[in-house]
Amino acid sequence: GAQYQNTWMYIIHEMEDAVADCRAGDLTANDKGVKAIDEAWVFWAGSLEGTEGTGNGVQMYALAEKRAANFATQDHGKAVVNRKVLDNINVMRSYLKTGLCNAAALTISTVVSQMTVPLIQGTIRYAYHGDSAVQSGDLKKGRAEGWAFLAAALPQINACDSGVAAMLRSNMEYGVANPMAAGYKAVVAELQTVYSCLGFTCADVGGYLVDGASPDGLATCGTGAGSSVVAGYAPESDVSEHAKIDLDQLKMETTTDAFDWAGAKKVYTEGEFSEKTSSMRTLQGFSTATKDGQPKLAGQKYFDMYRTYWNSATYADDFVMQGLDKTGIFASASDSDAGDNKARAEIANKGAQYQNTWMYIIHEMEDAVADCRAGDLTANDKGVKAIDEAWAFWAGSLEGADGTGAGVQMYALAE
């Protein structure tokens, strides 16, 4: 309680105080907030960690290191959480020193989200070790630790979903009549539903390891059946079919390389590999889709910019089709001229990749924000599904889990 409630909250106070000093505009007020932000980090790390953070501390820094080892959320042997907290506190300090008080204030929530990750990891660890269905002996110590971790995060969880908070409390509050009655898997599953609201991802939390493996129900969420990691990104929704749009793109490339314009046009317009609920997703549809009689992307900043410049709502499809149909800039191209055919293939393929799909990725991000602003938790998981789809379209399925495959999407171009 002293560590994860008293000190934890006072660290946030120091960040808030730093912003208040900055807004007061008094360079002598805690060095315009810089002293307060220094104090925030000191309370996070403590004196025992030493200059390199390799000591035997007892503050939140030390907890983050322990939990990172438990949940495989380390980078080069150090907790990713600590790196992210430090990086953002350094960003805040830079903002404060240059008088960008509002920017500093906006960074606080990012820091708090990362500060919460070790609390959630601790809750998961002791939900498992406090469940009599999988553990034996005197479980009081583990259950007390579980309650200490959960209690430190419970107000935030309650602000996200009071029903989830009530369920967790009824199972993990120390002294309840039937502790962990729902079982650790149900408790952890409920907890995972509020990750996005709390400001972090499944990958941030990781999966709890016992003897090097995750017990049933404790693997990193978003990485189970149907929700595989895509080029290093762990989606919280199933976007495996979305990622397969790269297979259409690959087939389009192979058919145009063979100057098979009919075959290329068929996969471009009809789709073949990326299934939707009741039809196939198509590369052409990224440019031509409509909603309520209007272009689906109408009203979105970058789409409107491009539509205005090209004077066409289907500008991307227009670009591709001139290559496939030998129209527009290729109206006088010769079917027997290898150079003309290669040029048509380049325009068709790269147009589909870097205009159709590229703009639709931006649409997914715009859609994610719109869902979030609507405040409807059922709308694409409050934007989380849409943002998952954005990455799936960026990377595709061919890159594999670690992003080292032979893809054909924007991810591959960037590499």
C-alpha positions as CSV (number, residue, x, y, z in Angstrom):
1,G,0.0,0.0,0.0
2,A,2.8,2.4,0.9
3,Q,4.6,1.7,-2.4
4,Y,1.8,1.3,-4.9
5,Q,-0.8,3.7,-3.5
6,N,0.9,6.4,-1.4
7,T,4.1,6.9,-3.4
8,W,2.5,5.9,-6.7
9,M,-0.1,8.7,-6.5
10,Y,2.5,11.2,-5.2
11,I,4.5,10.7,-8.3
12,I,1.5,11.8,-10.4
13,H,1.2,14.8,-8.1
14,E,4.7,15.8,-8.9
15,M,4.0,15.7,-12.6
16,E,0.8,17.8,-12.0
17,D,2.7,20.2,-9.9
18,A,5.4,20.6,-12.6
19,V,2.7,21.6,-15.1
20,A,1.1,24.0,-12.6
21,D,4.5,25.6,-12.0
22,C,5.0,25.9,-15.7
23,R,1.6,27.5,-16.3
24,A,2.3,30.0,-13.5
25,G,5.0,31.3,-15.8
26,D,7.4,31.9,-13.0
27,L,10.9,30.7,-13.9
28,T,11.7,30.6,-10.2
29,A,8.8,28.3,-9.3
30,N,10.5,24.9,-9.0
31,D,12.7,25.9,-12.0
32,K,9.5,26.2,-14.0
33,G,8.4,22.7,-13.1
34,V,11.7,21.0,-13.7
35,K,12.4,20.4,-10.1
36,A,9.0,18.8,-9.6
37,I,9.5,16.5,-12.6
38,D,12.9,15.5,-11.2
39,E,11.2,14.6,-8.0
40,A,8.7,12.5,-9.8
41,W,11.5,10.3,-11.2
42,V,13.3,10.2,-7.9
43,F,10.2,8.8,-6.2
44,W,9.7,6.3,-9.0
45,A,13.3,4.9,-8.8
46,G,14.6,5.7,-5.4
47,S,18.2,5.9,-4.2
48,L,19.0,2.2,-4.1
49,E,19.0,1.6,-7.9
50,G,22.2,3.5,-8.4
51,T,23.1,5.5,-11.5
52,E,22.5,2.7,-13.9
53,G,19.3,1.3,-12.4
54,T,20.8,-2.1,-11.6
55,G,20.7,-1.8,-7.8
56,N,18.4,-3.5,-5.3
57,G,15.6,-0.9,-5.1
58,V,12.2,-1.2,-3.6
59,Q,10.3,1.5,-5.5
60,M,8.0,1.2,-8.5
61,Y,11.1,1.0,-10.7
62,A,12.1,-2.2,-9.0
63,L,8.6,-3.6,-9.3
64,A,8.6,-2.9,-13.0
65,E,11.8,-4.8,-13.4
66,K,10.5,-7.8,-11.5
67,R,7.2,-8.0,-13.3
68,A,8.9,-7.5,-16.7
69,A,11.0,-10.6,-16.0
70,N,7.8,-12.5,-15.0
71,F,5.9,-11.3,-18.1
72,A,8.6,-11.3,-20.8
73,T,8.3,-7.5,-21.3
74,Q,12.0,-6.7,-21.2
75,D,14.2,-5.1,-23.8
76,H,17.9,-5.9,-23.6
77,G,17.3,-7.2,-20.1
78,K,15.5,-4.1,-18.8
79,A,11.8,-3.4,-18.2
80,V,10.2,-1.7,-21.2
81,V,7.9,0.1,-18.7
82,N,10.9,1.8,-17.1
83,R,12.2,2.9,-20.4
84,K,8.9,4.3,-21.4
85,V,8.3,6.1,-18.1
86,L,11.8,7.6,-18.3
87,D,11.5,8.6,-22.0
88,N,8.2,10.4,-21.3
89,I,9.4,12.1,-18.2
90,N,12.4,13.3,-20.2
91,V,10.0,14.6,-22.9
92,M,8.0,16.4,-20.2
93,R,11.1,18.0,-18.9
94,S,12.0,19.3,-22.3
95,Y,8.5,20.7,-22.7
96,L,8.6,22.4,-19.3
97,K,12.0,23.9,-20.0
98,T,10.7,25.5,-23.2
99,G,7.4,26.6,-21.7
100,L,5.2,24.1,-23.6
101,C,3.0,23.6,-20.6
102,N,0.0,22.1,-22.4
103,A,2.2,19.6,-24.2
104,A,3.7,18.6,-20.9
105,A,0.3,18.1,-19.4
106,L,-0.8,15.8,-22.2
107,T,2.2,13.6,-21.5
108,I,1.0,12.8,-18.0
109,S,-1.6,10.4,-19.0
110,T,0.9,8.4,-21.1
111,V,3.2,8.1,-18.1
112,V,0.3,7.1,-15.8
113,S,-0.7,4.4,-18.2
114,Q,2.8,2.9,-18.1
115,M,2.9,3.3,-14.4
116,T,-0.2,1.2,-14.2
117,V,1.2,-1.7,-16.2
118,P,3.2,-3.3,-13.3
119,L,0.1,-3.1,-11.1
120,I,-1.9,-5.0,-13.7
121,Q,0.9,-7.6,-14.0
122,G,1.0,-8.0,-10.3
123,T,-2.8,-8.5,-10.2
124,I,-2.6,-11.2,-12.8
125,R,0.3,-13.0,-11.1
126,Y,-1.4,-13.2,-7.8
127,A,-4.8,-14.0,-9.3
128,Y,-3.1,-17.1,-10.5
129,H,-1.3,-17.8,-7.2
130,G,-4.3,-17.1,-5.1
131,D,-6.6,-19.5,-7.0
132,S,-7.1,-22.7,-4.9
133,A,-8.0,-24.6,-8.0
134,V,-4.4,-24.4,-9.2
135,Q,-2.5,-23.7,-6.0
136,S,-2.4,-25.5,-2.6
137,G,-1.3,-24.6,0.9
138,D,-1.7,-21.3,2.7
139,L,-2.7,-18.8,0.1
140,K,-3.1,-15.8,2.4
141,K,0.1,-14.1,1.5
142,G,-0.5,-14.4,-2.3
143,R,-4.1,-13.2,-1.9
144,A,-3.0,-10.2,0.1
145,E,-0.5,-9.3,-2.6
146,G,-3.1,-9.7,-5.3
147,W,-5.5,-7.4,-3.4
148,A,-2.7,-4.8,-2.9
149,F,-2.0,-4.7,-6.6
150,L,-5.6,-4.6,-7.7
151,A,-6.6,-2.0,-5.1
152,A,-3.9,0.3,-6.5
153,A,-5.5,0.2,-9.9
154,L,-9.1,-0.4,-9.1
155,P,-10.3,3.3,-9.3
156,Q,-9.0,3.5,-12.8
157,I,-10.6,0.2,-13.7
158,N,-13.9,1.4,-12.2
159,A,-13.7,4.6,-14.3
160,C,-13.4,2.4,-17.4
161,D,-16.1,-0.2,-16.5
162,S,-17.7,-0.4,-13.1
163,G,-19.0,-3.9,-13.8
164,V,-15.4,-5.2,-14.4
165,A,-14.2,-3.5,-11.3
166,A,-17.0,-5.1,-9.2
167,M,-16.3,-8.5,-10.6
168,L,-12.5,-8.2,-9.9
169,R,-13.1,-6.9,-6.4
170,S,-15.6,-9.6,-5.5
171,N,-12.9,-12.2,-6.4
172,M,-9.8,-10.6,-5.1
173,E,-10.5,-8.3,-2.1
174,Y,-8.7,-9.8,0.9
175,G,-11.1,-11.4,3.3
176,V,-14.0,-12.1,0.8
177,A,-16.0,-15.2,1.6
178,N,-15.1,-17.0,-1.6
179,P,-11.8,-15.7,-2.9
180,M,-11.2,-16.3,-6.6
181,A,-14.5,-18.0,-7.0
182,A,-14.7,-17.3,-10.7
183,G,-11.2,-18.7,-11.2
184,Y,-8.1,-16.9,-12.4
185,K,-8.8,-17.3,-16.1
186,A,-12.2,-15.5,-15.8
187,V,-10.6,-12.8,-13.6
188,V,-7.8,-12.2,-16.1
189,A,-10.1,-12.2,-19.1
190,E,-12.2,-9.5,-17.4
191,L,-9.1,-7.4,-16.7
192,Q,-8.0,-7.6,-20.3
193,T,-11.2,-5.9,-21.5
194,V,-10.1,-2.6,-20.0
195,Y,-6.5,-2.5,-21.2
196,S,-7.3,-0.1,-24.1
197,C,-9.2,2.2,-21.8
198,L,-6.3,2.2,-19.3
199,G,-4.0,3.3,-22.2
200,F,-1.9,0.3,-22.8
201,T,-1.9,-2.8,-25.0
202,C,-1.7,-6.6,-24.5
203,A,1.9,-6.4,-25.6
204,D,2.7,-3.9,-22.9
205,V,1.4,-6.3,-20.2
206,G,2.8,-9.5,-21.8
207,G,2.0,-13.0,-20.7
208,Y,2.7,-14.4,-17.2
209,L,5.3,-17.1,-17.2
210,V,5.5,-20.0,-14.8
211,D,8.6,-22.2,-15.3
212,G,9.1,-20.5,-18.7
213,A,5.6,-21.1,-20.1
214,S,2.3,-19.3,-19.7
215,P,-0.4,-21.3,-17.9
216,D,-3.8,-21.7,-19.7
217,G,-5.4,-18.3,-20.1
218,L,-2.3,-16.2,-19.1
219,A,-0.6,-15.9,-22.5
220,T,-0.4,-12.4,-24.0
221,C,-3.9,-11.5,-25.0
222,G,-4.4,-10.8,-28.7
223,T,-1.9,-13.5,-29.6
224,G,-4.2,-16.5,-29.3
225,A,-5.9,-18.4,-32.1
226,G,-7.0,-16.1,-34.8
227,S,-5.2,-13.0,-33.4
228,S,-1.6,-13.6,-34.3
229,V,1.1,-11.0,-33.9
230,V,1.6,-9.0,-37.1
231,A,5.1,-7.7,-37.7
232,G,5.7,-7.1,-34.0
233,Y,2.2,-5.7,-33.3
234,A,-0.1,-7.7,-31.0
235,P,-3.7,-6.8,-32.1
236,E,-6.5,-7.0,-29.6
237,S,-8.9,-8.1,-32.3
238,D,-8.9,-10.7,-35.0
239,V,-7.4,-9.0,-38.1
240,S,-6.0,-12.1,-39.8
241,E,-8.3,-11.7,-42.8
242,H,-7.5,-8.0,-43.1
243,A,-3.8,-8.8,-43.2
244,K,-4.4,-11.2,-46.1
245,I,-5.0,-8.3,-48.5
246,D,-1.3,-8.5,-49.2
247,L,-2.0,-11.9,-50.9
248,D,-4.2,-10.1,-53.4
249,Q,-1.5,-7.5,-53.9
250,L,1.1,-10.3,-54.4
251,K,-1.1,-12.0,-57.0
252,M,-1.7,-8.7,-58.7
253,E,2.1,-8.3,-59.0
254,T,2.7,-11.8,-60.4
255,T,-0.1,-11.5,-63.0
256,T,1.0,-8.1,-64.2
257,D,4.6,-9.3,-64.4
258,A,3.3,-11.9,-66.8
259,F,1.2,-9.2,-68.6
260,D,-1.9,-11.1,-67.7
261,W,-4.1,-8.0,-67.5
262,A,-7.4,-9.9,-67.2
263,G,-6.1,-11.9,-64.3
264,A,-4.7,-8.9,-62.5
265,K,-7.9,-7.0,-63.0
266,K,-9.9,-9.9,-61.6
267,V,-8.0,-10.1,-58.3
268,Y,-8.0,-6.3,-58.1
269,T,-11.7,-5.8,-58.6
270,E,-13.1,-9.1,-57.1
271,G,-10.6,-10.1,-54.4
272,E,-9.5,-13.6,-53.7
273,F,-7.8,-14.0,-50.3
274,S,-9.1,-11.4,-47.8
275,E,-12.6,-12.4,-46.6
276,K,-15.2,-10.0,-45.1
277,T,-18.3,-11.1,-43.3
278,S,-20.3,-11.8,-46.4
279,S,-18.0,-10.9,-49.3
280,M,-14.4,-10.5,-50.3
281,R,-12.3,-7.5,-49.4
282,T,-10.8,-5.9,-52.5
283,L,-8.0,-3.5,-53.3
284,Q,-10.3,-1.6,-55.6
285,G,-12.8,-1.2,-52.8
286,F,-10.3,0.8,-50.8
287,S,-10.8,3.5,-53.3
288,T,-14.3,3.1,-54.6
289,A,-16.3,2.2,-51.5
290,T,-19.3,4.4,-50.7
291,K,-21.5,5.0,-47.7
292,D,-24.9,6.6,-47.7
293,G,-24.4,7.5,-51.4
294,Q,-21.1,9.3,-50.7
295,P,-17.5,8.2,-50.9
296,K,-16.8,6.2,-47.7
297,L,-13.8,8.4,-46.9
298,A,-15.5,11.7,-47.5
299,G,-14.9,14.3,-44.8
300,Q,-11.5,12.9,-43.8
301,K,-8.6,15.3,-44.1
302,Y,-6.2,13.5,-46.3
303,F,-8.8,11.9,-48.5
304,D,-10.4,15.3,-49.2
305,M,-7.0,16.8,-49.9
306,Y,-6.2,14.1,-52.5
307,R,-9.7,14.1,-54.0
308,T,-9.6,17.9,-54.5
309,Y,-6.1,17.7,-56.1
310,W,-7.0,14.9,-58.5
311,N,-10.6,16.1,-59.0
312,S,-11.9,12.6,-58.4
313,A,-13.3,10.7,-55.4
314,T,-11.9,7.5,-57.0
315,Y,-8.5,9.1,-57.9
316,A,-6.6,6.0,-56.7
317,D,-8.7,3.5,-58.7
318,D,-8.4,5.8,-61.7
319,F,-4.7,5.6,-61.5
320,V,-4.6,1.8,-61.2
321,M,-7.2,1.2,-63.9
322,Q,-5.3,3.1,-66.6
323,G,-2.6,0.5,-66.2
324,L,-4.9,-2.5,-66.2
325,D,-7.2,-1.2,-69.0
326,K,-4.6,0.6,-71.1
327,T,-6.4,3.9,-70.8
328,G,-5.4,7.4,-69.9
329,I,-1.6,7.8,-70.0
330,F,-1.4,4.3,-71.6
331,A,-4.1,4.9,-74.3
332,S,-1.5,4.7,-77.0
333,A,0.6,1.9,-75.4
334,S,1.5,-1.1,-77.5
335,D,0.6,-4.6,-76.4
336,S,3.7,-5.8,-78.0
337,D,6.1,-3.3,-76.5
338,A,7.7,-4.8,-73.4
339,G,8.6,-1.4,-72.0
340,D,5.0,-0.2,-72.3
341,N,3.8,-3.4,-70.5
342,K,6.3,-3.0,-67.7
343,A,5.3,0.6,-67.2
344,R,1.6,-0.4,-67.0
345,A,2.5,-3.1,-64.4
346,E,4.4,-0.5,-62.3
347,I,1.5,2.0,-62.3
348,A,-1.1,-0.7,-61.6
349,N,0.8,-2.4,-58.8
350,K,2.3,0.6,-57.1
351,G,-1.0,2.6,-57.4
352,A,-2.8,-0.2,-55.6
353,Q,-0.2,-0.3,-52.8
354,Y,0.7,3.4,-52.4
355,Q,-2.6,5.1,-53.2
356,N,-5.5,2.7,-52.6
357,T,-4.2,0.9,-49.5
358,W,-2.1,3.8,-48.2
359,M,-5.2,6.1,-48.0
360,Y,-7.3,3.3,-46.5
361,I,-4.8,2.9,-43.7
362,I,-5.4,6.6,-42.8
363,H,-9.1,6.0,-43.0
364,E,-8.8,3.2,-40.4
365,M,-7.1,5.6,-38.0
366,E,-9.7,8.3,-38.6
367,D,-12.4,5.7,-38.0
368,A,-10.7,4.6,-34.8
369,V,-10.8,8.2,-33.5
370,A,-14.5,8.6,-34.6
371,D,-15.4,5.4,-32.7
372,C,-13.6,6.6,-29.6
373,R,-15.3,10.0,-29.8
374,A,-18.7,8.3,-30.1
375,G,-18.1,6.9,-26.7
376,D,-19.6,3.6,-27.6
377,L,-17.6,0.6,-26.2
378,T,-19.2,-1.6,-28.8
379,A,-18.2,0.5,-31.8
380,N,-15.2,-1.4,-33.1
381,D,-14.0,-1.9,-29.5
382,K,-13.9,1.9,-29.1
383,G,-11.6,2.2,-32.0
384,V,-9.2,-0.5,-31.1
385,K,-10.3,-2.9,-33.9
386,A,-10.0,-0.1,-36.5
387,I,-6.4,0.7,-35.3
388,D,-5.6,-3.0,-35.4
389,E,-6.9,-3.0,-39.0
390,A,-4.7,-0.1,-39.9
391,W,-1.6,-2.0,-38.9
392,A,-2.8,-5.2,-40.6
393,F,-3.1,-3.3,-43.9
394,W,0.3,-1.6,-43.4
395,A,2.2,-4.8,-42.7
396,G,0.1,-7.6,-44.3
397,S,0.3,-11.3,-43.5
398,L,3.5,-12.2,-45.3
399,E,5.8,-10.3,-42.8
400,G,5.1,-12.9,-40.1
401,A,5.1,-12.2,-36.4
402,D,8.5,-10.5,-36.2
403,G,8.3,-8.5,-39.4
404,T,11.2,-10.3,-41.2
405,G,9.1,-12.0,-43.9
406,A,8.8,-11.2,-47.6
407,G,5.9,-8.8,-47.6
408,V,4.6,-6.5,-50.3
409,Q,2.8,-3.8,-48.3
410,M,3.9,-0.4,-47.1
411,Y,5.9,-2.1,-44.3
412,A,8.0,-3.9,-46.9
413,L,8.5,-0.6,-48.8
414,A,9.7,1.2,-45.7
415,E,12.2,-1.6,-45.0
